[in-house]
Amino acid sequence: MKTFKLNIITQKIEEIEVEGLLGMQKEVGGYLETATYLKSNDVVIVNEKGLLGIIEGAFEIKDAHQPFVGNGLVFGIDKEGEFTEPKTTIEELKAVVTFLNPMELKLKAKYGS
């Protein structure tokens, strides 16, 4: 299935293909957790234990409640609650996603916006 990966290492949004739950977990580096919803009702998924490992970077989404550590994936959701390809375009994501390196994340945590 097509998805967008919010890659904290390259600090880019990439269109990728993932297959099933294991493929999703591989891309985020662990068990899945819902991070936030986008205006299109697409969902952003992250590693539920992202804060417990080595922090290599993070990303913020405009109007979300906090930055998110580690890679993220963007999916749509159908009426049955199953993941689908996202409705959001890569251009729309680029307008609302900001990547943070570990030092930027530390400064944001200490001093806020």
Contact map, one row per residue, 1 for C-alpha under 8 A:
11100000000000001110000000000000000000000000000000000000000000000000000000000000000110000000000000000000000000000
11110000000000111100000000000000000000000000000000000000000000000000000000000000000011000000000000000000000000000
11111000000000111100000000000000000000000000000000000000000000000000000011100000000011000000000000000000000000000
01111100000011110000000000000000000000000000000000000000000000000000000011100000000001000100000000000000000000000
00111110000011110000000000100000000000000000000000000000000000000000001111000000000000000000000000000000000000000
00011111001111000000000000000000000000000000000000000000001000000000001111000000000000000000000000000000000000000
00001111111111000000000000000000000000000000000000000000000000000000011100000000000000000000000000000000000000000
00000111111100000000000000000000000000000000000000000001111000000000011000000000000000000000000000111000000000000
00000011111000000000000000000000000000000000000000000001100000000000000000000000000000000000000000000000000000000
00000011111100000000000000000000000000000000000000000000000000000000000000000000000000000000000000000000000000000
00000111111110000000000000000000000000000000000000000000000000000000000000000000000000000000000000100000000000000
00000111011111000000000000000000000000000000000000000000000000000000000000000000000000000000000000000000000000000
00011110001111100000000000000000000000000000000000000000000000000000000000000000000000000100110000000000000000000
00011110000111110000000000000000000000000000000000000000000000000000000000000000000000000000000000000000000000000
01111000000011111000000000000000000000000000000000000000000000000000000000000000000000000100000000000000000000000
01111000000001111100000000000000000000000000000000000000000000000000000000000000000000000000000000000000000000000
11100000000000111110000000000000000000000000000000000000000000000000000000000000000000000000000000000000000000000
11100000000000011111001100000000000000000000000000000000000000000000000000000000000000000000000000000000000000000
10000000000000001111111100000000000000000000000000000000000000000000000000000000000000000000000000000000000000000
00000000000000000111111100000000000000000000000000000000000000000000000000000000000000000000000000000000000000000
00000000000000000011111110000000000000000000000000000000000000000000000000000000000000000000000000000000000000000
00000000000000000011111111000000000000000000000000000000000000000000000000000000000000000000000000000000000000000
00000000000000000111111111100000000000000000000000000000000000000000000000000000000000000000000000000000000000000
00000000000000000111111111110001000000000000000000000000000000000000000010000000000000000000000000000000000000000
00000000000000000000111111111111000000000000001000000000000000000000000000000000000000000000000000000000000000000
00000000000000000000011111111100000000000000000000000000000000000000000000000000000000000000000000000000000000000
00001000000000000000001111111000000000000000000000000000000000000000001110000000000000000000000000000000000000000
00000000000000000000000111111111000000000000011000000000000000000000011110000000000000000000000000000000000000000
00000000000000000000000011111110000000000000001000000000000000000000001000000000000000000000000000000000000000000
00000000000000000000000011011111000000000000001110000000000000000000000000000000000000000000000000000000000000000
00000000000000000000000010011111100000000000001110000000000000000000000000000000000000000000000000000000000000000
00000000000000000000000110010111110000000000111100000000000000000000000000000000000000000000000000000000000000000
00000000000000000000000000000011111000000000111100000000000000000000000000000000000000000000000000000000000000000
00000000000000000000000000000001111100000011110000000000000000000000000000000000000000000000000000000000000000000
00000000000000000000000000000000111110000011110000000000000000000001000000000000000000000000000000000000000000000
00000000000000000000000000000000011111000011100000000000000000010000000000000000000000000000000000000000000000000
00000000000000000000000000000000001111111111000000000000000000000000000000000000000000000000000000000000000000000
00000000000000000000000000000000000111111111000000000000000000000000000000000000000000000000000000000000000000000
00000000000000000000000000000000000011111100000000000000000000000000000000000000000000000000000000000000000000000
00000000000000000000000000000000000011111100000000000000000000000000000000000000000000110000000000000000000000000
00000000000000000000000000000000000011111110000000000000000000000000000000011000000000000000000000000000000000000
00000000000000000000000000000000000011111111000000000000000000000000000001111000000001110000000000000000000000000
00000000000000000000000000000000011111001111100000000000000000000000000001111000000000000000000000000000000000000
00000000000000000000000000000000011111000111110000000000000000000000000111100000000000000000000000000000000000000
00000000000000000000000000000001111100000011111000000000000000000000000111100000000000000000000000000000000000000
00000000000000000000000000010001111000000001111101000000000000000001111110000000000000000000000000000000000000000
00000000000000000000000010011111100000000000111111000000000000000000011100000000000000000000000000000000000000000
00000000000000000000000000000111100000000000011111000000000000000000000000000000000000000000000000000000000000000
00000000000000000000000000000110000000000000001111111000000000000000000000000000000000000000000000000000000000000
00000000000000000000000000000000000000000000011111111010000000000000110000000000000000000000000000000000000000000
00000000000000000000000000000000000000000000000011111110000000000000100000000000000000000000000000000000000000000
00000000000000000000000000000000000000000000000011111100000000000000000000000000000000000000000000000000000000000
00000000000000000000000000000000000000000000000011111110000000000000000000000000000000000000000000000000000000000
00000000000000000000000000000000000000000000000000111111000000000000000000000000000000000000000000000000000000000
00000000000000000000000000000000000000000000000001101111110000000000110000000000000000000000000000000100000000000
00000001100000000000000000000000000000000000000000000111110000000000110000000000000000000000000000001100000000000
00000001100000000000000000000000000000000000000000000011111000000000110000000000000000000000000000111100100000000
00000001000000000000000000000000000000000000000000000011111100000011111000000000000000000000000000111100100000000
00000101000000000000000000000000000000000000000000000000111110000011111000000000000000000000000011110000000000000
00000000000000000000000000000000000000000000000000000000011111010111000000000000000000000000000111110000000000000
00000000000000000000000000000000000000000000000000000000001111110010000000000000000000000000000111000000000000000
00000000000000000000000000000000000000000000000000000000000111110000000000000000000000000000000110000000000000000
00000000000000000000000000000000000000000000000000000000000011111000000000000000000000000000000000000000000000000
00000000000000000000000000000000000100000000000000000000000111111110000000000000000000000000000000000000000000000
00000000000000000000000000000000000000000000000000000000000000111110000000000000000000000000000000000000000000000
00000000000000000000000000000000000000000000000000000000000100011111000000000000000000000000000000000000000000000
00000000000000000000000000000000000000000000000000000000011110011111100000000000000000000000000000000000100000000
00000000000000000000000000000000001000000000010000000000011100000111110000000000000000000000000000000000000000000
00000000000000000000000000000000000000000000010001100011111000000011111000000000000000000000000000000000000000000
00000011000000000000000000010000000000000000011001000011111000000001111100000000000000000000000000000000000000000
00001111000000000000000000111000000000000000011000000000011000000000111110000000000000000000000000000000000000000
00001110000000000000000000110000000000000001111000000000000000000000011111000000000000000000000000000000000000000
00111100000000000000000100110000000000000001110000000000000000000000001111100000000000000000000000000000000000000
00111100000000000000000000000000000000000111100000000000000000000000000111110000000001000000000000000000000000000
00110000000000000000000000000000000000000111100000000000000000000000000011111000001111100000000000000000000000000
00000000000000000000000000000000000000001110000000000000000000000000000001111100001111100000000000000000000000000
00000000000000000000000000000000000000001110000000000000000000000000000000111111111111000000000000000000000000000
00000000000000000000000000000000000000000000000000000000000000000000000000011111111100000000000000000000000000000
00000000000000000000000000000000000000000000000000000000000000000000000000001111110000000000000000000000000000000
00000000000000000000000000000000000000000000000000000000000000000000000000001111110000000000000000000000000000000
00000000000000000000000000000000000000000000000000000000000000000000000000001111111000000000000000000000000000000
00000000000000000000000000000000000000000000000000000000000000000000000000001111111100000000000000000000000000000
00000000000000000000000000000000000000000000000000000000000000000000000000111100111110000000000000000000000000000
10000000000000000000000000000000000000000000000000000000000000000000000000111100011111000000000000000000000000000
11100000000000000000000000000000000000000000000000000000000000000000000000111000001111100000000000000000000000000
01110000000000000000000000000000000000000100000000000000000000000000000001111000000111111000000000000000000000000
00000000000000000000000000000000000000010100000000000000000000000000000000110000000011111000000000000000000000000
00000000000000000000000000000000000000010100000000000000000000000000000000000000000001111101100000000000000000000
00000000000000000000000000000000000000000000000000000000000000000000000000000000000001111111100000000000000000000
00010000000010100000000000000000000000000000000000000000000000000000000000000000000000011111110000000000000000000
00000000000000000000000000000000000000000000000000000000000000000000000000000000000000001111111000000000000000000
00000000000000000000000000000000000000000000000000000000000000000000000000000000000000011111111100000000000000000
00000000000010000000000000000000000000000000000000000000000000000000000000000000000000011111111110000000000000000
00000000000010000000000000000000000000000000000000000000000000000000000000000000000000000111111111000000000000000
00000000000000000000000000000000000000000000000000000000000000000000000000000000000000000011111110000000000000000
00000000000000000000000000000000000000000000000000000000000111000000000000000000000000000001111111000000000000000
00000000000000000000000000000000000000000000000000000000001111000000000000000000000000000000111111100000000000000
00000000000000000000000000000000000000000000000000000000001110000000000000000000000000000000010111110000000000000
00000001001000000000000000000000000000000000000000000000111100000000000000000000000000000000000011111000000000000
00000001000000000000000000000000000000000000000000000000111100000000000000000000000000000000000001111111100000000
00000001000000000000000000000000000000000000000000000001110000000000000000000000000000000000000000111111100000000
00000000000000000000000000000000000000000000000000000011110000000000000000000000000000000000000000011111110000000
00000000000000000000000000000000000000000000000000000000000000000000000000000000000000000000000000011111111000000
00000000000000000000000000000000000000000000000000000000000000000000000000000000000000000000000000011111111100000
00000000000000000000000000000000000000000000000000000000110000000010000000000000000000000000000000011111111110000
00000000000000000000000000000000000000000000000000000000000000000000000000000000000000000000000000000111111111000
00000000000000000000000000000000000000000000000000000000000000000000000000000000000000000000000000000011111111110
00000000000000000000000000000000000000000000000000000000000000000000000000000000000000000000000000000001111111111
00000000000000000000000000000000000000000000000000000000000000000000000000000000000000000000000000000000111111110
00000000000000000000000000000000000000000000000000000000000000000000000000000000000000000000000000000000011111110
00000000000000000000000000000000000000000000000000000000000000000000000000000000000000000000000000000000001111111
00000000000000000000000000000000000000000000000000000000000000000000000000000000000000000000000000000000001111111
00000000000000000000000000000000000000000000000000000000000000000000000000000000000000000000000000000000000100111
